[in-house]
Amino acid sequence: MKLLVVDDSSTMRRIIKNTLARLGYKDILEGADGLEGWVALDANPDVDMLITDWNMPEMNGLELVVKVRADERFKDLPIIMVTTEGGKTEVITALKAGVNNYIVKPFTPQVLKEKLAAVMGIEV
């Protein structure tokens, strides 16, 4: 399974990637903002899941989600948003844009594992 992690914080990307690696995911691409994320996804249309932050320069996570959902190749791509934006309005906005699940920072590895399982439709 190939995953794409997009976050402007290199520390957060490393935390997510390390957590994913401990869960058995080894094929992990990354982007430092929404634009880099889009370029990586466009070049790797076989990505199985997108994990993105909301607040980033160049192209934010919500703009990335809208762009991904507008592309026929990625209309069914599972997307998890991992962000500090935890308000009800933000969650609803992200879900309406096409996010499959939502994680508020800070989070535990168990939360990431559960959200991944929920989006992928597997038991934890």
Secondary structure as GFF3:
##gff-version 3
##sequence-region A 1 124
A	DSSP	beta_strand	2	6	.	.	.	ID=ss1
A	DSSP	alpha_helix	10	22	.	.	.	ID=ss2
A	DSSP	beta_strand	27	31	.	.	.	ID=ss3
A	DSSP	alpha_helix	34	43	.	.	.	ID=ss4
A	DSSP	beta_strand	49	52	.	.	.	ID=ss5
A	DSSP	alpha_helix	61	70	.	.	.	ID=ss6
A	DSSP	three_ten_helix	72	74	.	.	.	ID=ss7
A	DSSP	beta_strand	79	83	.	.	.	ID=ss8
A	DSSP	alpha_helix	88	97	.	.	.	ID=ss9
A	DSSP	beta_strand	101	104	.	.	.	ID=ss10
A	DSSP	alpha_helix	109	120	.	.	.	ID=ss11
###
